[in-house]
Amino acid sequence: MGTAGRSVRESLLDAAARLLVERGYRAVRMQDVASAAGVSRQTVYNEFGDKWGLAQAVVLRDNERYLDGIDAVLSEHDDLYSAVVAAVTFTLEMSADDQLAKAVLTGAGGDEMLPLLTTQAEPVLFTASARIAEHALRQWPHLDREALTEVADAAVRLTMSHIMLPSGPPEALAHFVARMATRYVAASEDPAKTPGP
């Protein structure tokens, strides 16, 4: 897809994200998105197939932006424990300010989009877990790939669960996830190791 095609797609995603936050999934029509982006309704259908495909694309783009931030946060730390604390903290702070995530999680205008982050969230969760694990392996190549992949998935799921139903202070969760991750990775290399405060 060329530059012009990308700008149309981005305009559509921007318009859809704005409308989803303002009106909720149920009230947004493909024609609304088309009008807001200055294109025909058929262009929206050609690009995304249907409204669910459009909503998925909006959430996946939001997730990619989040993962770019996670990459930056992980790069700022030399040890896995502090990197995990920073990544979980970043996630919780970002989600508190993310109007789209709030609209999805609170079911604003209906709960039709909630499955994108819960029961049908596998693509989002898999992408997040895989990318975090790959980044960590580039930064700490001596770590066990299988253990890091498993614990990244668990960390993402725990953090998402906390966003939806907070179970305590964000700082406590960040340190809990960091202890879990570092101890699990260490145990895969040497069962006698249990790092982290």
C-alpha positions as CSV (number, residue, x, y, z in Angstrom):
1,M,0.0,0.0,0.0
2,G,1.4,3.4,-1.0
3,T,1.8,6.5,1.1
4,A,-1.6,7.9,0.0
5,G,-3.2,4.6,0.9
6,R,-1.6,4.6,4.4
7,S,-2.7,8.2,5.0
8,V,-6.3,7.2,4.2
9,R,-6.1,4.2,6.5
10,E,-4.6,6.4,9.3
11,S,-7.3,9.0,8.8
12,L,-10.0,6.4,9.0
13,L,-8.4,4.9,12.2
14,D,-8.1,8.3,13.8
15,A,-11.7,9.1,13.0
16,A,-12.9,5.7,14.2
17,A,-11.0,6.0,17.5
18,R,-12.4,9.5,18.2
19,L,-16.0,8.4,17.4
20,L,-15.7,5.2,19.4
21,V,-14.6,7.2,22.5
22,E,-17.3,9.8,22.0
23,R,-20.2,7.6,21.1
24,G,-19.4,4.0,21.9
25,Y,-19.3,1.1,19.5
26,R,-23.0,0.6,19.1
27,A,-23.7,4.2,18.0
28,V,-20.8,4.5,15.5
29,R,-21.8,3.8,11.8
30,M,-19.4,3.2,9.0
31,Q,-20.9,6.3,7.3
32,D,-19.9,8.3,10.3
33,V,-16.3,7.2,10.1
34,A,-16.3,7.8,6.3
35,S,-17.7,11.3,6.7
36,A,-15.3,12.2,9.5
37,A,-12.4,11.1,7.3
38,G,-13.7,12.7,4.1
39,V,-14.0,9.5,2.1
40,S,-16.9,7.3,0.8
41,R,-18.5,4.6,3.0
42,Q,-17.3,2.0,0.5
43,T,-13.7,3.1,1.1
44,V,-14.2,2.2,4.8
45,Y,-15.6,-1.2,3.9
46,N,-12.9,-1.8,1.4
47,E,-10.2,-1.1,4.0
48,F,-11.6,-3.0,7.0
49,G,-14.4,-5.3,5.8
50,D,-16.9,-4.4,8.5
51,K,-17.4,-2.4,11.7
52,W,-15.8,-5.2,13.8
53,G,-12.8,-5.3,11.5
54,L,-12.5,-1.5,11.9
55,A,-12.7,-1.7,15.7
56,Q,-10.1,-4.5,15.7
57,A,-7.8,-2.3,13.6
58,V,-8.2,0.6,16.0
59,V,-7.4,-1.5,19.0
60,L,-4.4,-3.2,17.3
61,R,-3.0,0.2,16.3
62,D,-3.4,1.5,19.8
63,N,-1.6,-1.7,21.0
64,E,1.3,-1.1,18.6
65,R,1.8,2.4,19.9
66,Y,1.7,1.0,23.5
67,L,4.3,-1.6,22.5
68,D,6.6,1.1,21.0
69,G,6.5,2.8,24.5
70,I,7.2,-0.5,26.2
71,D,10.3,-1.0,23.9
72,A,11.5,2.4,25.0
73,V,10.9,1.7,28.7
74,L,12.6,-1.7,28.6
75,S,15.7,-0.1,26.9
76,E,16.2,2.3,29.8
77,H,17.0,-0.5,32.3
78,D,20.0,-2.8,32.7
79,D,18.3,-5.5,34.8
80,L,15.2,-7.5,34.3
81,Y,13.6,-6.7,37.6
82,S,13.7,-2.9,37.3
83,A,12.7,-3.2,33.6
84,V,9.6,-5.2,34.5
85,V,8.6,-2.8,37.3
86,A,9.0,0.1,34.8
87,A,7.0,-1.7,32.1
88,V,4.1,-2.6,34.3
89,T,4.1,1.0,35.8
90,F,4.1,2.5,32.3
91,T,1.3,0.2,31.3
92,L,-0.9,1.1,34.2
93,E,-0.2,4.9,33.9
94,M,-0.9,4.8,30.1
95,S,-4.1,2.8,30.5
96,A,-5.3,5.4,33.1
97,D,-5.1,8.1,30.4
98,D,-6.1,6.0,27.4
99,Q,-9.6,7.1,26.5
100,L,-10.0,4.4,23.9
101,A,-9.0,1.6,26.4
102,K,-11.4,3.2,28.9
103,A,-14.3,3.1,26.4
104,V,-13.5,-0.6,25.6
105,L,-13.1,-1.6,29.2
106,T,-16.0,0.3,30.6
107,G,-18.4,-0.7,27.8
108,A,-19.3,2.9,27.0
109,G,-22.2,2.9,24.6
110,G,-22.5,-0.9,25.0
111,D,-20.0,-3.7,25.8
112,E,-19.6,-4.9,22.2
113,M,-15.9,-4.0,22.1
114,L,-14.9,-5.6,25.4
115,P,-14.1,-9.0,23.7
116,L,-11.3,-7.3,21.9
117,L,-9.5,-7.1,25.2
118,T,-10.9,-10.1,27.0
119,T,-12.4,-13.3,25.5
120,Q,-11.2,-12.6,21.9
121,A,-8.0,-10.8,22.9
122,E,-5.6,-13.5,21.8
123,P,-4.1,-11.5,18.9
124,V,-3.5,-8.5,21.1
125,L,-2.2,-10.6,24.0
126,F,0.0,-12.7,21.7
127,T,1.5,-9.7,20.0
128,A,2.2,-8.0,23.3
129,S,3.7,-11.0,24.9
130,A,5.8,-12.0,21.9
131,R,7.2,-8.5,21.3
132,I,8.0,-8.0,25.0
133,A,9.8,-11.4,25.1
134,E,11.7,-10.7,21.9
135,H,12.8,-7.3,23.2
136,A,14.0,-8.8,26.5
137,L,15.9,-11.5,24.7
138,R,17.7,-8.9,22.6
139,Q,18.6,-7.0,25.7
140,W,19.4,-10.1,27.8
141,P,20.4,-12.8,25.3
142,H,21.6,-15.2,28.1
143,L,18.0,-15.6,29.4
144,D,16.0,-18.8,28.7
145,R,13.8,-18.1,25.7
146,E,11.0,-20.5,26.7
147,A,10.8,-19.3,30.3
148,L,10.9,-15.6,29.2
149,T,8.1,-16.2,26.7
150,E,5.9,-18.0,29.2
151,V,6.4,-15.3,31.9
152,A,5.9,-12.4,29.5
153,D,2.5,-13.9,28.6
154,A,1.6,-14.3,32.3
155,A,2.8,-10.7,33.1
156,V,0.7,-9.2,30.3
157,R,-2.4,-11.2,31.4
158,L,-1.9,-10.2,35.1
159,T,-1.4,-6.5,34.2
160,M,-4.5,-6.5,31.9
161,S,-6.5,-8.2,34.7
162,H,-5.4,-5.4,37.1
163,I,-6.4,-2.7,34.6
164,M,-9.9,-4.2,34.4
165,L,-10.3,-5.0,38.1
166,P,-7.6,-3.3,40.3
167,S,-6.5,-5.4,43.2
168,G,-4.3,-3.0,45.0
169,P,-1.9,-0.1,44.4
170,P,-0.2,-0.1,41.0
171,E,3.3,0.0,42.6
172,A,2.5,-3.2,44.5
173,L,1.4,-4.9,41.3
174,A,4.5,-3.8,39.4
175,H,6.8,-5.3,42.1
176,F,4.8,-8.5,42.3
177,V,5.0,-9.0,38.5
178,A,8.7,-8.2,38.6
179,R,9.3,-10.8,41.4
180,M,7.3,-13.4,39.5
181,A,9.1,-12.8,36.2
182,T,12.7,-12.7,37.6
183,R,12.2,-15.7,39.9
184,Y,10.6,-17.7,37.2
185,V,13.3,-17.0,34.7
186,A,16.0,-17.6,37.3
187,A,14.4,-20.9,38.3
188,S,14.4,-22.1,34.7
189,E,18.2,-21.6,34.7
190,D,19.0,-22.7,38.2
191,P,16.1,-24.0,40.5
192,A,18.0,-22.8,43.6
193,K,17.9,-19.1,42.4
194,T,15.1,-16.8,43.7
195,P,16.1,-13.2,42.9
196,G,14.2,-9.9,43.6
197,P,13.3,-8.2,46.8
